Every structure is written in structure tokens, then in C-alpha cells.
Amino acid sequence: MKTLRLLHRWAGGLIGLLLALLGLTGTLLVHEDAWLRATVPHATDAQRQDTATLAATLTRVFSAEDRPRSIVLATAEQGLNRLSYKAEQQGAYADQDGRIVLGWTSIWARPEVWLFVFHHYLFAGDVGKVITGVAGLVGLGFVVTGLILWWPTRRMFHARAWPRLMKRAAIVHHHRDLGVLVAPLLIVSLTTGAAMNLKWFSQALRAPFTPPSVMQQASAPPRIEGGEFAEDLDWAKVIGAAKARYPGAEVRIVTPPAKAGGLISIRLRQQAEWLPNGRTMAWFDPADGRMVATRDAQTLPLGSRIANADFPLHAAKVGGLPYRLVMTVCGLALTLLGTLAVVTFWGNPSGLPKRKKKAVKKMRPAGGETPVPASRA
């Protein structure tokens, strides 16, 4: 137990601040739609999914001189289309008629953009993605070891949002009790976060349900070569075909071919899907708008369907406002746990109680006379 406590303390002191920052940025991102509605024109517009509107929007967007590489369509929560371009830091919001209302060429122009890049990549690309994934696994280790360390002190449990006193003993006691309270939420958040960033971990979790090779094969795009992208493509025909193939599905992402011979891909979300952008797919020949392949997300292998629940559970994209509030509590708790862990650790890395030094009183002779030092002779 002593070794476990030492390992828990030192690991928390070293990585606690990173987990705290991930918890804080994740909490803010949970409320991204509300932020957009408050700060960007047309974000409060009602969602439109009729074929005529979508076709007109796609015609305008993809006929522009600076054609985006994809468009994420408006949702019921916020009425903006989001455009992504070949330049990684370039993006834009457009209204549902395809008119640009806000654009940027740097992630620092929009708080929700750089918050996501930090939360997911730590501003370090794929390396940062791996680091955050490993941090999630370490966080899971904290939950498990924390529960073990808390168990002997369970009779002293008190549910508090803040330490009773800002002293080390009270902070440590609060740290353990708060960790136990939010442990189920932390397990969900940390597991799904690590699974999204670490492919091997995700595959290990789903392997009991579906072999990784089967999941990879089921998610592979079709090996079909498309024609040259037609400038006057009939988008109404394309959208109409996708909707006819999946009645009641919501068109979510449209991506034109990235290179010669590529296909137009459309992601749709069926009612039973949790993912906000769905995993149901339809592919079209860019030369004539002919549908050449489809993939129903509800017929994917069980392991793949379980993996598709990671993001909506992690980012609170299911369950409406109640679940967003639950994950807000989870994120703030992680922020508090990580911050106070760092403060208490570096305030006393040894973990040993500090002894107060006793004051030394100088003795004076009676009468208050100052003693004369003895002769050195």
C-alpha cells in the first residue's frame, strides 16, 4: 500500500496539471454549440434539411474559386455549416444558403478551434494525440489506485465540492472523496478519450466482440475509380439519391474527391445513430452524380458500433442538456483533482508531515545585565 500511495502521488504530481487542462478544455468544448449561438451570426437559425436547400448550398460552396475540401452541415443545436479547406488552419462558417459569415486562416482566430486542437492534439499533431491518449490511460490508473487507497478511509467519507480547509491533510481527504464520487464518470470520459486517440487501445477493447481485421475491412472505402469532377454537377440528384437510400437520415458531411479518380462521399446520420455526424455512407461518381456504393452504419460489426459510441459519450453529444451538465461536472472535477494534486505534491514532495521548529529562548542573567564574555587570555 505504501508503494502504491507513493506511485499515485508522484505520478499525480508530474501529470496532474495536464489532466487538469484536458478536463477544463473538455468542459468548455461540451458547450461549443451554445458558444457559437452566442457569438456567430445565423448560428441560431433553424436547421434545414430539404433537398432543394442542401443542393443550392452545395452548388454555391463547391463552385467557389477557393473550394473547401468538406462541409459539415448545420445541426438542430446550431444553424451553421462549417467549411474545411486544404490549408489545415483555414476554415469558415457559412449560413444554410452557403454564404460565408465568418472565416479564419489561423486556429487562434476562433477559441473553439484552438481549444479543440489543444484538447485533442496538444498543438503537437499526431505526437500530441498519442500523449493525450496515454494521459487518459494514466488517468484511468489514478482512478483505480485512488479507489484502492480510499477504501481504508471510507468511514471518513464526506461529499464536498471544495476542501474544508486549504491545508494539505484536508485537501488530500477531499481529493480522495471527490475522486470516488466522480469515478464512474471519469472512467467513461478517460476510457473513451484514450480509445479515440490510441488505435491499439480501441482495438483491444473491441477485440472480444469483433477482430480488428474485420472492423478495418468493414470500414474501408470502396475501391472504385470516379470520373472527373463535373463543374455543373446536379447536387439535387446526389442528395435525393442519398435520402432515397436512407429514408429519414440526416445528411451530415459532404466531401468532394481529394484527387483525380476519387469519389464524392456523403456521411449521413440515421435516427438510431449516436454519432452527431453518423457513420452511414454513400459514394457518388463526381462525373455524373451516380451512386456507386453505400454502407449502413447499423450493419457494421458489433465492435465497430461500440467504437462509434466513444465520441458521443465523451463529448456529451447524446442525452441532451442533462448529460452535458453531467459531463461538465466530470470535467470540472478532473480539473480540480489534477490542480490540487499538483499543488499538494510540490508543496511537500516527500509527503511527510512537517515538524514545527521550536523557538529557542535566550537566557538573560538576573537584573537584566548583559554578561561579560570570558577573557581569551
VENLIN-V812511 format. One record per residue. N is the residue number from 0. RES is the residue in one small letter. SS is DSSP state (H for helix, E for strand, L for the rest). Layout:
N/RES/SS ; N/RES/SS
This chain:
0/m/L ; 1/k/H ; 2/t/H ; 3/l/H ; 4/r/H ; 5/l/H ; 6/l/H ; 7/h/H ; 8/r/H ; 9/w/H ; 10/a/H ; 11/g/H ; 12/g/H ; 13/l/H ; 14/i/H ; 15/g/H ; 16/l/H ; 17/l/H ; 18/l/H ; 19/a/H ; 20/l/H ; 21/l/H ; 22/g/H ; 23/l/H ; 24/t/H ; 25/g/H ; 26/t/H ; 27/l/H ; 28/l/H ; 29/v/H ; 30/h/L ; 31/e/H ; 32/d/H ; 33/a/H ; 34/w/H ; 35/l/H ; 36/r/H ; 37/a/H ; 38/t/H ; 39/v/L ; 40/p/L ; 41/h/L ; 42/a/L ; 43/t/L ; 44/d/L ; 45/a/L ; 46/q/L ; 47/r/L ; 48/q/L ; 49/d/L ; 50/t/H ; 51/a/H ; 52/t/H ; 53/l/H ; 54/a/H ; 55/a/H ; 56/t/H ; 57/l/H ; 58/t/H ; 59/r/H ; 60/v/H ; 61/f/H ; 62/s/L ; 63/a/L ; 64/e/L ; 65/d/L ; 66/r/L ; 67/p/L ; 68/r/L ; 69/s/E ; 70/i/E ; 71/v/E ; 72/l/L ; 73/a/L ; 74/t/L ; 75/a/L ; 76/e/L ; 77/q/L ; 78/g/L ; 79/l/L ; 80/n/E ; 81/r/E ; 82/l/E ; 83/s/E ; 84/y/L ; 85/k/L ; 86/a/L ; 87/e/L ; 88/q/L ; 89/q/L ; 90/g/E ; 91/a/E ; 92/y/E ; 93/a/E ; 94/d/L ; 95/q/L ; 96/d/L ; 97/g/L ; 98/r/L ; 99/i/E ; 100/v/E ; 101/l/E ; 102/g/E ; 103/w/E ; 104/t/L ; 105/s/L ; 106/i/H ; 107/w/H ; 108/a/H ; 109/r/L ; 110/p/H ; 111/e/H ; 112/v/H ; 113/w/H ; 114/l/H ; 115/f/H ; 116/v/H ; 117/f/H ; 118/h/H ; 119/h/H ; 120/y/H ; 121/l/L ; 122/f/L ; 123/a/L ; 124/g/H ; 125/d/H ; 126/v/H ; 127/g/H ; 128/k/H ; 129/v/H ; 130/i/H ; 131/t/H ; 132/g/H ; 133/v/H ; 134/a/H ; 135/g/H ; 136/l/H ; 137/v/H ; 138/g/H ; 139/l/H ; 140/g/H ; 141/f/H ; 142/v/H ; 143/v/H ; 144/t/H ; 145/g/H ; 146/l/H ; 147/i/H ; 148/l/H ; 149/w/H ; 150/w/H ; 151/p/L ; 152/t/L ; 153/r/H ; 154/r/H ; 155/m/H ; 156/f/L ; 157/h/L ; 158/a/L ; 159/r/L ; 160/a/L ; 161/w/L ; 162/p/L ; 163/r/L ; 164/l/L ; 165/m/L ; 166/k/L ; 167/r/H ; 168/a/H ; 169/a/H ; 170/i/H ; 171/v/H ; 172/h/H ; 173/h/H ; 174/h/H ; 175/r/H ; 176/d/H ; 177/l/H ; 178/g/H ; 179/v/H ; 180/l/H ; 181/v/H ; 182/a/H ; 183/p/H ; 184/l/H ; 185/l/H ; 186/i/H ; 187/v/H ; 188/s/H ; 189/l/H ; 190/t/H ; 191/t/H ; 192/g/H ; 193/a/H ; 194/a/H ; 195/m/H ; 196/n/H ; 197/l/L ; 198/k/H ; 199/w/H ; 200/f/H ; 201/s/H ; 202/q/H ; 203/a/H ; 204/l/H ; 205/r/H ; 206/a/L ; 207/p/L ; 208/f/L ; 209/t/L ; 210/p/L ; 211/p/H ; 212/s/H ; 213/v/H ; 214/m/H ; 215/q/H ; 216/q/H ; 217/a/H ; 218/s/L ; 219/a/L ; 220/p/L ; 221/p/L ; 222/r/L ; 223/i/L ; 224/e/L ; 225/g/L ; 226/g/L ; 227/e/L ; 228/f/L ; 229/a/L ; 230/e/L ; 231/d/L ; 232/l/L ; 233/d/L ; 234/w/H ; 235/a/H ; 236/k/H ; 237/v/H ; 238/i/H ; 239/g/H ; 240/a/H ; 241/a/H ; 242/k/H ; 243/a/H ; 244/r/H ; 245/y/L ; 246/p/L ; 247/g/L ; 248/a/L ; 249/e/E ; 250/v/E ; 251/r/E ; 252/i/E ; 253/v/E ; 254/t/E ; 255/p/L ; 256/p/L ; 257/a/L ; 258/k/L ; 259/a/L ; 260/g/L ; 261/g/L ; 262/l/L ; 263/i/E ; 264/s/E ; 265/i/E ; 266/r/E ; 267/l/E ; 268/r/E ; 269/q/L ; 270/q/L ; 271/a/L ; 272/e/L ; 273/w/L ; 274/l/L ; 275/p/L ; 276/n/L ; 277/g/L ; 278/r/L ; 279/t/E ; 280/m/E ; 281/a/E ; 282/w/E ; 283/f/E ; 284/d/L ; 285/p/L ; 286/a/L ; 287/d/L ; 288/g/L ; 289/r/L ; 290/m/E ; 291/v/E ; 292/a/E ; 293/t/E ; 294/r/E ; 295/d/L ; 296/a/H ; 297/q/H ; 298/t/H ; 299/l/L ; 300/p/L ; 301/l/H ; 302/g/H ; 303/s/H ; 304/r/H ; 305/i/H ; 306/a/H ; 307/n/L ; 308/a/H ; 309/d/H ; 310/f/H ; 311/p/H ; 312/l/H ; 313/h/H ; 314/a/L ; 315/a/L ; 316/k/L ; 317/v/L ; 318/g/L ; 319/g/H ; 320/l/H ; 321/p/H ; 322/y/H ; 323/r/H ; 324/l/H ; 325/v/H ; 326/m/H ; 327/t/H ; 328/v/H ; 329/c/H ; 330/g/H ; 331/l/H ; 332/a/H ; 333/l/H ; 334/t/H ; 335/l/H ; 336/l/H ; 337/g/H ; 338/t/H ; 339/l/H ; 340/a/H ; 341/v/H ; 342/v/H ; 343/t/H ; 344/f/H ; 345/w/H ; 346/g/H ; 347/n/L ; 348/p/L ; 349/s/L ; 350/g/L ; 351/l/L ; 352/p/L ; 353/k/L ; 354/r/L ; 355/k/L ; 356/k/L ; 357/k/L ; 358/a/L ; 359/v/L ; 360/k/L ; 361/k/L ; 362/m/L ; 363/r/L ; 364/p/L ; 365/a/H ; 366/g/H ; 367/g/H ; 368/e/L ; 369/t/L ; 370/p/L ; 371/v/L ; 372/p/L ; 373/a/L ; 374/s/L ; 375/r/L ; 376/a/L
